[in-house]
Amino acid sequence: MNVSTLLLQLLTGLAYGMLLFMIASGMSIIFGLMNVVNMTHGTFFALGAYLAYTFTSQHFGFWVSLILSVIVVGGIGLFIERVLLAPVYGSHDKEVLMTFGLMFIIADLMKWMWGSNPLTLGVPPILNFSISMGPVMFPSYRLFVIIIGILLAFVLWYMENHTQTGAIIRAGVDDRTMLGALGINVKFVFASVFVFGAALAAFGGVLAGPILSLYNGMDIEVLILSLVIVVIGGLGTWKGTFIAAILIGLIESMGQVYFPSVSMALIFIFMIAILIVKPTGLFGREVGA
């Protein structure tokens, strides 16, 4: 095995894992707190990338396009949560059907607006160069994505352990009924968490644009991988999501090079192996009766 190729794929897998972490962490928090399997989460990822493409094509800079895309997708997430999801809370069948239908509606709208041909979101000029890392040259933009993912993990850790917001979210994951009894506005918490998850998915989508390109079906592919990551990491835990996203990113990257015909199967084999050993996921907890 070539050392340069191995190192390059490790770094590439780590960058891809950080992108997956950005979307899966929001999905995990929404799932853990709100008990909602949000099938539109991959759509937020794709929508953020496509909106950034539109903004950059209108001569907005990459960073301005990033901010605008996150704000727009966050607003769409707020509308979906308050107007469409809130009335069906408590009915898992209706929640899944609602978000599943929205996923296809928005996907068709994206196809109508941006077409079926793959599109490319340009790398911001300030990061359009490569860095020497031992025997390989690695794109600085991908290194930037890795750093952003690690910083996000630190921010989530700090929020969870050192802020009142983190305490409220932890309490909501454990017992949202008691959270309401303590005088916390549960509706506001739900809406805020959903918007945060949607915005985080859009943020990951914009950053993924220069790496993955934009194409029809990217929302479903990312959704499937995010569900796998949430299951492997454990329900409602960003720590498990972080570790699982890195592992899946590495397996996907290595598999594409060394086992291309079974690269996707390797991910599901790994998930099955984890669930056999620990059914609650890497950092999940047993739930009482």
TORVEXMI-126955 format. One record per residue (C-alpha): x, y, z; residue number from 0. Coordinates in Angstrom, 2 decimals, decimal comma, always signed. Each point is the difference from the previous one (the first is absolute). Layout:
<node px="X" py="Y" pz="Z" i="NUM"/>
...
***
This chain:
<node px="+0,00" py="+0,00" pz="+0,00" i="0"/>
<node px="+1,44" py="+3,35" pz="-1,06" i="1"/>
<node px="+0,65" py="+2,26" pz="+3,00" i="2"/>
<node px="-0,82" py="+3,19" pz="-1,92" i="3"/>
<node px="-3,31" py="-1,41" pz="-1,22" i="4"/>
<node px="-0,89" py="-1,21" pz="+3,49" i="5"/>
<node px="+0,76" py="+3,38" pz="+1,57" i="6"/>
<node px="-1,95" py="+1,84" pz="-2,70" i="7"/>
<node px="-3,04" py="-2,23" pz="+0,48" i="8"/>
<node px="+0,19" py="+0,37" pz="+3,80" i="9"/>
<node px="-0,08" py="+3,78" pz="-0,33" i="10"/>
<node px="-2,72" py="-0,12" pz="-2,66" i="11"/>
<node px="-2,08" py="-2,34" pz="+2,17" i="12"/>
<node px="+0,45" py="+2,29" pz="+3,00" i="13"/>
<node px="-1,20" py="+3,01" pz="-2,03" i="14"/>
<node px="-3,01" py="-1,95" pz="-1,25" i="15"/>
<node px="-0,70" py="-1,16" pz="+3,55" i="16"/>
<node px="-0,06" py="+3,60" pz="+1,21" i="17"/>
<node px="-2,57" py="+0,87" pz="-2,67" i="18"/>
<node px="-2,14" py="-2,94" pz="+1,11" i="19"/>
<node px="+0,39" py="+1,09" pz="+3,62" i="20"/>
<node px="-1,40" py="+3,45" pz="-0,81" i="21"/>
<node px="-3,25" py="-1,46" pz="-1,28" i="22"/>
<node px="-0,29" py="-3,05" pz="+2,25" i="23"/>
<node px="+0,58" py="+1,93" pz="+3,25" i="24"/>
<node px="-3,06" py="+2,17" pz="-0,67" i="25"/>
<node px="-2,03" py="-3,06" pz="-0,94" i="26"/>
<node px="+1,11" py="-1,82" pz="+3,16" i="27"/>
<node px="-0,98" py="+2,91" pz="+2,26" i="28"/>
<node px="-3,40" py="+0,35" pz="-1,70" i="29"/>
<node px="-0,58" py="-3,74" pz="+0,28" i="30"/>
<node px="+1,09" py="-0,13" pz="+3,63" i="31"/>
<node px="-1,93" py="+3,05" pz="+1,23" i="32"/>
<node px="-3,08" py="+0,05" pz="-2,22" i="33"/>
<node px="-0,23" py="-3,75" pz="-0,74" i="34"/>
<node px="-0,54" py="+0,90" pz="-3,67" i="35"/>
<node px="+1,64" py="-1,86" pz="-2,87" i="36"/>
<node px="+0,42" py="+2,98" pz="-2,34" i="37"/>
<node px="+0,19" py="-1,38" pz="-3,54" i="38"/>
<node px="+0,54" py="+3,51" pz="-1,40" i="39"/>
<node px="+3,35" py="+0,40" pz="+1,72" i="40"/>
<node px="+1,96" py="-1,08" pz="-3,09" i="41"/>
<node px="-2,11" py="+2,45" pz="-1,99" i="42"/>
<node px="+1,23" py="+2,87" pz="+2,18" i="43"/>
<node px="+3,56" py="-1,11" pz="-0,80" i="44"/>
<node px="-0,62" py="+0,02" pz="-3,77" i="45"/>
<node px="-2,08" py="+3,19" pz="+0,10" i="46"/>
<node px="+2,78" py="+1,87" pz="+1,78" i="47"/>
<node px="+2,48" py="-1,02" pz="-2,72" i="48"/>
<node px="-2,33" py="+0,97" pz="-2,86" i="49"/>
<node px="-0,88" py="+3,35" pz="+1,56" i="50"/>
<node px="+3,70" py="+0,77" pz="+0,44" i="51"/>
<node px="+0,54" py="-0,82" pz="-3,67" i="52"/>
<node px="-2,73" py="+2,49" pz="-0,94" i="53"/>
<node px="+1,37" py="+2,72" pz="+2,28" i="54"/>
<node px="+3,56" py="-0,43" pz="-1,30" i="55"/>
<node px="-1,27" py="+0,07" pz="-3,60" i="56"/>
<node px="-1,58" py="+3,38" pz="+0,85" i="57"/>
<node px="+3,50" py="+1,24" pz="+0,92" i="58"/>
<node px="-0,33" py="-0,35" pz="+3,76" i="59"/>
<node px="+3,19" py="-1,25" pz="+1,60" i="60"/>
<node px="+0,25" py="-3,56" pz="+1,32" i="61"/>
<node px="-0,16" py="+1,07" pz="+3,64" i="62"/>
<node px="-2,97" py="+2,33" pz="-0,51" i="63"/>
<node px="-1,74" py="-2,79" pz="-1,94" i="64"/>
<node px="+0,70" py="-2,37" pz="+2,88" i="65"/>
<node px="-1,66" py="+2,32" pz="+2,52" i="66"/>
<node px="-2,98" py="+0,75" pz="-2,24" i="67"/>
<node px="-0,58" py="-3,69" pz="-0,76" i="68"/>
<node px="+0,07" py="-0,93" pz="+3,68" i="69"/>
<node px="-2,48" py="+2,78" pz="+0,85" i="70"/>
<node px="-2,41" py="-0,95" pz="-2,80" i="71"/>
<node px="+0,06" py="-3,72" pz="+0,82" i="72"/>
<node px="-0,40" py="+0,81" pz="+3,71" i="73"/>
<node px="-3,12" py="+2,01" pz="-0,88" i="74"/>
<node px="-1,37" py="-2,88" pz="-2,07" i="75"/>
<node px="+0,68" py="-2,33" pz="+2,91" i="76"/>
<node px="-1,92" py="+2,29" pz="+2,34" i="77"/>
<node px="-2,98" py="+0,02" pz="-2,37" i="78"/>
<node px="+0,02" py="-3,80" pz="-0,32" i="79"/>
<node px="+0,24" py="-0,53" pz="+3,77" i="80"/>
<node px="-2,64" py="+2,55" pz="+1,07" i="81"/>
<node px="-2,53" py="-0,35" pz="-2,82" i="82"/>
<node px="+0,32" py="-3,60" pz="-1,20" i="83"/>
<node px="+1,63" py="-2,12" pz="+2,71" i="84"/>
<node px="-1,37" py="+1,53" pz="+3,20" i="85"/>
<node px="-3,63" py="-1,07" pz="-0,68" i="86"/>
<node px="+1,01" py="-3,68" pz="-0,36" i="87"/>
<node px="+2,40" py="-0,32" pz="+2,96" i="88"/>
<node px="-0,54" py="-3,25" pz="+1,86" i="89"/>
<node px="-1,01" py="-1,97" pz="-3,09" i="90"/>
<node px="+3,18" py="-1,58" pz="-1,37" i="91"/>
<node px="-1,76" py="-1,27" pz="-3,13" i="92"/>
<node px="-1,22" py="+3,47" pz="-0,91" i="93"/>
<node px="+3,38" py="+1,58" pz="+0,81" i="94"/>
<node px="+1,86" py="-2,42" pz="-2,25" i="95"/>
<node px="-2,56" py="+0,26" pz="-2,81" i="96"/>
<node px="-0,03" py="+3,79" pz="+0,26" i="97"/>
<node px="+3,78" py="+0,41" pz="-0,19" i="98"/>
<node px="+0,31" py="-2,81" pz="-2,57" i="99"/>
<node px="-2,48" py="+1,76" pz="-2,28" i="100"/>
<node px="+1,72" py="+3,36" pz="+0,50" i="101"/>
<node px="+3,30" py="-1,58" pz="-0,97" i="102"/>
<node px="-1,38" py="-0,97" pz="-3,43" i="103"/>
<node px="-1,83" py="+3,30" pz="-0,49" i="104"/>
<node px="+3,10" py="+2,09" pz="+0,73" i="105"/>
<node px="+2,18" py="-2,36" pz="-2,06" i="106"/>
<node px="-2,28" py="+0,52" pz="-3,02" i="107"/>
<node px="+0,02" py="+3,75" pz="+0,57" i="108"/>
<node px="+3,82" py="-0,04" pz="+0,08" i="109"/>
<node px="+0,07" py="-2,01" pz="-3,24" i="110"/>
<node px="-2,42" py="+2,49" pz="-1,58" i="111"/>
<node px="+2,02" py="+3,03" pz="+1,13" i="112"/>
<node px="+3,56" py="-1,26" pz="-0,56" i="113"/>
<node px="-0,45" py="-2,79" pz="-2,54" i="114"/>
<node px="+1,32" py="-3,56" pz="-0,03" i="115"/>
<node px="+3,59" py="+0,66" pz="-1,08" i="116"/>
<node px="+2,73" py="-0,07" pz="+2,67" i="117"/>
<node px="+1,13" py="+3,44" pz="+1,13" i="118"/>
<node px="+3,23" py="+1,14" pz="+1,62" i="119"/>
<node px="+0,41" py="+2,45" pz="+2,84" i="120"/>
<node px="+3,40" py="+1,63" pz="-0,26" i="121"/>
<node px="+2,60" py="-0,14" pz="+2,75" i="122"/>
<node px="+0,41" py="+3,41" pz="+1,67" i="123"/>
<node px="+3,11" py="+1,65" pz="-1,50" i="124"/>
<node px="+1,68" py="+0,47" pz="+3,37" i="125"/>
<node px="+0,05" py="-3,79" pz="+0,48" i="126"/>
<node px="+0,70" py="-1,03" pz="-3,58" i="127"/>
<node px="+3,45" py="-1,51" pz="+0,52" i="128"/>
<node px="+1,59" py="-3,17" pz="+1,33" i="129"/>
<node px="+2,13" py="-0,63" pz="+3,07" i="130"/>
<node px="+2,91" py="-2,41" pz="+0,24" i="131"/>
<node px="-0,73" py="-2,64" pz="+2,64" i="132"/>
<node px="+2,89" py="-2,39" pz="-0,02" i="133"/>
<node px="-0,01" py="-2,00" pz="-3,23" i="134"/>
<node px="-3,27" py="+1,47" pz="-1,34" i="135"/>
<node px="-1,44" py="+3,35" pz="-1,04" i="136"/>
<node px="-3,38" py="+0,50" pz="+1,64" i="137"/>
<node px="-2,55" py="+2,67" pz="-1,03" i="138"/>
<node px="-0,12" py="+2,76" pz="+2,60" i="139"/>
<node px="-3,79" py="+0,22" pz="-0,37" i="140"/>
<node px="-0,44" py="-3,58" pz="+1,21" i="141"/>
<node px="+2,33" py="+0,70" pz="+2,90" i="142"/>
<node px="-2,19" py="+3,03" pz="+0,78" i="143"/>
<node px="-3,08" py="-2,28" pz="+0,06" i="144"/>
<node px="+1,76" py="-2,33" pz="+2,45" i="145"/>
<node px="+0,84" py="+2,92" pz="+2,30" i="146"/>
<node px="-3,57" py="+1,34" pz="-0,17" i="147"/>
<node px="-1,37" py="-3,43" pz="+0,91" i="148"/>
<node px="+2,29" py="-0,26" pz="+3,01" i="149"/>
<node px="-0,91" py="+3,55" pz="+1,09" i="150"/>
<node px="-3,71" py="-0,87" pz="-0,32" i="151"/>
<node px="+0,51" py="-3,03" pz="+2,21" i="152"/>
<node px="+1,70" py="+2,21" pz="+2,60" i="153"/>
<node px="-2,84" py="+2,55" pz="-0,16" i="154"/>
<node px="-2,61" py="-2,73" pz="+0,47" i="155"/>
<node px="+1,96" py="-1,41" pz="+2,94" i="156"/>
<node px="+0,22" py="+3,42" pz="+1,60" i="157"/>
<node px="-3,70" py="+0,70" pz="-0,56" i="158"/>
<node px="-0,99" py="-3,35" pz="+1,47" i="159"/>
<node px="+2,15" py="+0,22" pz="+3,12" i="160"/>
<node px="+0,39" py="+3,70" pz="+0,76" i="161"/>
<node px="-3,12" py="+1,84" pz="-1,13" i="162"/>
<node px="-3,62" py="+0,20" pz="+1,10" i="163"/>
<node px="-1,10" py="-0,84" pz="-3,54" i="164"/>
<node px="+1,93" py="-3,25" pz="+0,15" i="165"/>
<node px="-1,53" py="-0,85" pz="+3,36" i="166"/>
<node px="-3,51" py="+0,60" pz="-1,37" i="167"/>
<node px="+0,66" py="-2,20" pz="-3,04" i="168"/>
<node px="+1,45" py="-2,79" pz="+2,18" i="169"/>
<node px="-3,01" py="+0,22" pz="+2,27" i="170"/>
<node px="-2,33" py="-0,11" pz="-3,00" i="171"/>
<node px="+1,71" py="-3,14" pz="-1,34" i="172"/>
<node px="-0,41" py="-1,69" pz="+3,39" i="173"/>
<node px="-3,57" py="+1,13" pz="+0,78" i="174"/>
<node px="-1,70" py="+2,66" pz="-2,09" i="175"/>
<node px="-3,20" py="-0,24" pz="+2,06" i="176"/>
<node px="+1,88" py="+1,04" pz="+3,13" i="177"/>
<node px="+1,70" py="+2,74" pz="-2,01" i="178"/>
<node px="-3,41" py="+1,53" pz="-0,70" i="179"/>
<node px="-1,04" py="-0,41" pz="+3,63" i="180"/>
<node px="+3,02" py="+2,10" pz="+1,03" i="181"/>
<node px="-1,39" py="+2,95" pz="-1,95" i="182"/>
<node px="+2,21" py="-0,35" pz="-3,09" i="183"/>
<node px="-1,72" py="+0,93" pz="-3,26" i="184"/>
<node px="+0,25" py="-3,39" pz="-1,71" i="185"/>
<node px="-1,41" py="+1,32" pz="-3,30" i="186"/>
<node px="+2,74" py="+2,62" pz="-0,16" i="187"/>
<node px="+2,65" py="-2,60" pz="+0,84" i="188"/>
<node px="-1,30" py="-2,36" pz="-2,69" i="189"/>
<node px="-0,09" py="+2,76" pz="-2,63" i="190"/>
<node px="+3,49" py="+1,23" pz="+0,93" i="191"/>
<node px="+1,52" py="-3,47" pz="-0,14" i="192"/>
<node px="-1,66" py="-0,77" pz="-3,32" i="193"/>
<node px="+1,19" py="+3,28" pz="-1,53" i="194"/>
<node px="+3,49" py="-0,60" pz="+1,36" i="195"/>
<node px="+0,05" py="-3,49" pz="-1,52" i="196"/>
<node px="-1,23" py="+1,28" pz="-3,36" i="197"/>
<node px="+2,52" py="+2,86" pz="-0,03" i="198"/>
<node px="+2,82" py="-2,38" pz="+0,95" i="199"/>
<node px="-0,97" py="-2,34" pz="-2,85" i="200"/>
<node px="+0,00" py="+2,94" pz="-2,44" i="201"/>
<node px="+3,38" py="+1,11" pz="+1,35" i="202"/>
<node px="+1,39" py="-3,46" pz="-0,70" i="203"/>
<node px="-1,60" py="+0,01" pz="-3,45" i="204"/>
<node px="+1,67" py="+3,26" pz="-0,99" i="205"/>
<node px="+3,39" py="-1,18" pz="+1,23" i="206"/>
<node px="-0,52" py="-3,31" pz="-1,83" i="207"/>
<node px="-0,77" py="+1,72" pz="-3,32" i="208"/>
<node px="+3,60" py="+0,55" pz="-1,13" i="209"/>
<node px="+0,91" py="-3,58" pz="+0,99" i="210"/>
<node px="-2,95" py="-2,14" pz="-1,08" i="211"/>
<node px="-1,61" py="+2,19" pz="-2,70" i="212"/>
<node px="-3,78" py="+0,41" pz="-0,21" i="213"/>
<node px="-2,19" py="-2,70" pz="-1,54" i="214"/>
<node px="-3,49" py="-1,47" pz="+0,21" i="215"/>
<node px="-0,20" py="-2,65" pz="+2,69" i="216"/>
<node px="+2,70" py="+1,42" pz="+2,25" i="217"/>
<node px="-2,67" py="+0,68" pz="+2,63" i="218"/>
<node px="-1,04" py="-3,66" pz="+0,23" i="219"/>
<node px="+3,59" py="-1,26" pz="+0,05" i="220"/>
<node px="+0,92" py="+2,33" pz="+2,86" i="221"/>
<node px="-3,25" py="-0,81" pz="+1,85" i="222"/>
<node px="+0,76" py="-3,73" pz="-0,08" i="223"/>
<node px="+3,55" py="+0,51" pz="+1,27" i="224"/>
<node px="-1,27" py="+2,37" pz="+2,71" i="225"/>
<node px="-2,52" py="-2,57" pz="+1,22" i="226"/>
<node px="+2,79" py="-2,60" pz="+0,11" i="227"/>
<node px="+2,21" py="+2,39" pz="+1,99" i="228"/>
<node px="-2,78" py="+0,81" pz="+2,49" i="229"/>
<node px="-0,65" py="-3,72" pz="+0,51" i="230"/>
<node px="+3,68" py="-0,85" pz="+0,43" i="231"/>
<node px="+0,78" py="+2,95" pz="+2,27" i="232"/>
<node px="-3,06" py="-0,35" pz="+2,21" i="233"/>
<node px="-3,21" py="+1,96" pz="+0,31" i="234"/>
<node px="+0,27" py="+3,67" pz="+0,94" i="235"/>
<node px="+3,75" py="+0,13" pz="+0,64" i="236"/>
<node px="+2,27" py="+2,28" pz="-2,02" i="237"/>
<node px="+3,09" py="-1,87" pz="+1,32" i="238"/>
<node px="-1,19" py="-3,23" pz="-1,55" i="239"/>
<node px="-0,92" py="+1,85" pz="-3,18" i="240"/>
<node px="+3,50" py="+1,51" pz="-0,20" i="241"/>
<node px="+1,79" py="-3,33" pz="+0,37" i="242"/>
<node px="-2,42" py="-1,83" pz="-2,29" i="243"/>
<node px="+0,27" py="+2,70" pz="-2,71" i="244"/>
<node px="+3,80" py="-0,30" pz="-0,02" i="245"/>
<node px="-0,20" py="-3,80" pz="-0,22" i="246"/>
<node px="-2,56" py="+0,07" pz="-2,82" i="247"/>
<node px="+2,00" py="+2,65" pz="-1,85" i="248"/>
<node px="+3,14" py="-2,13" pz="+0,20" i="249"/>
<node px="-1,81" py="-3,20" pz="-1,01" i="250"/>
<node px="-1,61" py="+1,76" pz="-2,96" i="251"/>
<node px="+3,27" py="+1,57" pz="-1,14" i="252"/>
<node px="+2,07" py="-3,17" pz="+0,39" i="253"/>
<node px="-2,73" py="-2,16" pz="-1,48" i="254"/>
<node px="-0,24" py="+2,13" pz="-3,16" i="255"/>
<node px="+3,71" py="-0,58" pz="-0,65" i="256"/>
<node px="+0,66" py="-3,55" pz="+1,20" i="257"/>
<node px="-3,44" py="-1,66" pz="-0,17" i="258"/>
<node px="-2,04" py="+2,14" pz="-2,44" i="259"/>
<node px="-2,56" py="-2,71" pz="-0,82" i="260"/>
<node px="-1,01" py="-0,50" pz="+3,65" i="261"/>
<node px="+0,81" py="+3,40" pz="+1,56" i="262"/>
<node px="-3,61" py="+0,72" pz="+0,98" i="263"/>
<node px="-0,51" py="-3,55" pz="+1,27" i="264"/>
<node px="+3,00" py="+0,45" pz="+2,32" i="265"/>
<node px="-1,80" py="+2,88" pz="+1,75" i="266"/>
<node px="-3,07" py="-2,09" pz="+0,74" i="267"/>
<node px="+2,10" py="-3,01" pz="+1,04" i="268"/>
<node px="+1,79" py="+2,27" pz="+2,46" i="269"/>
<node px="-3,34" py="+1,30" pz="+1,31" i="270"/>
<node px="-1,32" py="-3,53" pz="+0,50" i="271"/>
<node px="+3,19" py="-1,01" pz="+1,83" i="272"/>
<node px="-0,30" py="+3,00" pz="+2,36" i="273"/>
<node px="-3,67" py="-0,69" pz="+0,73" i="274"/>
<node px="+0,70" py="-3,67" pz="+0,74" i="275"/>
<node px="+2,62" py="+0,98" pz="+2,58" i="276"/>
<node px="-1,83" py="+3,08" pz="+1,33" i="277"/>
<node px="-3,64" py="+0,30" pz="-1,10" i="278"/>
<node px="-0,31" py="+3,58" pz="+1,30" i="279"/>
<node px="+2,92" py="+1,24" pz="-2,11" i="280"/>
<node px="+3,49" py="+1,04" pz="+1,07" i="281"/>
<node px="-1,12" py="+2,64" pz="+2,53" i="282"/>
<node px="-3,72" py="-0,74" pz="+0,25" i="283"/>
<node px="-1,69" py="-0,81" pz="+3,29" i="284"/>
<node px="-2,53" py="-2,63" pz="+0,92" i="285"/>
<node px="-3,50" py="+1,43" pz="+0,23" i="286"/>
<node px="-2,15" py="-1,13" pz="+2,89" i="287"/>
<node px="-3,51" py="-1,33" pz="-0,38" i="288"/>
***
